[in-house]
């Protein structure tokens, strides 16, 4: 999540090789730029929306708002009163099943919301999904304020974050081992190796953690081969990096780049980098640009994660915030030819259409606040190999689940939108409505999806009917982010 602030750095010493910049490609024509993603019928236990994605003010007066909005999804459990930007799942060597999530969107500003449970990254015992148990809280510098950087590497069982804020922070990189007992992670190191923080990404082999700082224009790679002694092995000041994801072989970096200026080097969209020399630990590595892509409705690119369907290569990308035609929404990008990526489909809700914005929609609870509206924020995949579902947090529209078996024709199959209600007269407009900001996690065993709402906590949501059947067709563990 970016923050409306001036760039905080004007110069940073370059610790790696200079990266040659290329001009971005022209905006690629994207299909159905304003068309809402179609949905399927909701089952009998659902509480459907009248307009896809909307929780209108009129429902507050009638009492309908308090019931929430569901389609082919039901709440299994709930914990806490706050949440942040990511939920991760892990099963350790002893068979303990755990969830990890950052507990606030902005530390320490919103710490007052967290009550007796306090601040930090929460550890949950998920052996009974109907009764999550809070077993630990990680309070080292990065785990107190990870912003969007919290990541778990499944292969090595490392939970990592860089210290960050919406603008930037000195990026202490905190590394925990969760392999022996995930209910109580063991600190391996906490060091300022990330330079400056905001977002993060793991190479799937678990040996490299990438730190991206959007406003400071910094991109750093930290070697975690020995998690007790992290080393900075690459640094660049050449981009405006938001979210980063790494290919399965570790050689390609997919960057959601977001520019807030009008200079010749300012670019918003997808930037693909060759990081093979970093992966091979070449001294003073060269990192050339492979390709760039933007699209006509670009707002603030958030994250782009690779996956395959029947052997063909794609990226799942989501933008955040924005307005009108450029409101944050998701898309699927074909990268079979990595030198010529193109958008194959858009994923957006009826409430995201430019024609329905403005007017009475701005009176809906929470929607008058710049960073709390009907916009996209984060998505995640259950697998990088033949996923059939995609779960996303669309801020005031809650958790949304899409069938992506045909990447060119996504379909919404479920949603769970739990608006936050005012509990006392001092609560402000930006504390009303859903505030779903997190990348969800998936429980393969139960078919549940775990996510957090910034103003109401951690949820376990179980898909039902046709949505559940679609979910269970996607079973391969996501190797890294």
Secondary structure, DSSP 8 states (H G I E B T S, - for coil): ---S---S-S-----S-----------B--TTTT----B----TT-B--SSTT---HHHHHHSGGGG-EEESEEEEEEE-S---SBEEEEE-TT--EEEEEE--SSTTTTGGGGGGG-SSEEEEE-SSTTS-EEEEEE-SHHHHS-TB--EEETTTTEEEEE---SS-EE--EEEEE-SS-GGG-EEEEEESTTSEESEEEE-TTSSEEEEEETTTTEEEEEE-SSTTS-EEEEEE-S--EEEEEE-TTS-EEEEEE---S-STT---EEEEEE-HHHHTT-TT----EEEEE-BTT--EEEEEEEEEETTEEEEEEEEES--GGG---EEEEE-SSTTS-EEEEEE--GGG-GGGSSGGGGGSTTTTBTTBSS---EEEES-SBS--EEEEEEBTTEEEEEE-SSTTS-EEEEEEE------STT--GGGSS--B--B-EEETTTTEEEEEETTTEEEEEEE-HHHHHHHTT--------
